[in-house]
Amino acid sequence: MLSIAGIHHRIKKALSSRSACAWLLRLGWNWKEVKMGIYKNRHEREDIKLYRNNVFLPRMEVLIPRMME
């Protein structure tokens, strides 16, 4: 298997999107175009708001001092 460093030494100019897809496949990655955003129609549901405000945000608040800026 070819490493990312190995790719860097072989590339002389910018890749086309077709070449980038071919390299991803060669490295064992999949190419997928995402059409829908993360917050599509669901971020304001009541259960989502409760989870965000009571679970996710308090946990993130605890982790902020450990995050790099």
C-alpha positions, -999 to +999 in steps of 0.1 A: +000+000+000+012+035-009+016+061+019+005+097+018+042+107+019+048+085-011+021+103-030+036+137-022+069+129-038+053+116-070+029+146-077+045+174-096+014+196-102-022+199-089-045+169-093-077+169-113-108+157-095-107+125-116-071+118-105-079+126-069-108+101-070-085+074-085-059+080-058-085+077-031-096+044-045-060+032-047-055+041-010-086+022+000-109+052+005-143+058-010-154+089-029-189+101-021-206+134-028-228+146+001-259+164-011-276+170+023-261+192+050-258+182+086-286+205+099-311+197+072-346+201+088-338+183+120-318+207+142-348+224+157-367+192+167-376+193+204-357+161+213-326+174+194-328+207+213-331+189+246-301+167+239-280+196+226-288+218+256-287+192+284-261+167+272-239+178+243-232+215+253-224+207+290-199+180+279-183+204+254-180+230+281-160+206+302-137+198+273-130+234+262-099+239+285-083+208+267-089+221+232-062+238+211-068+272+197 
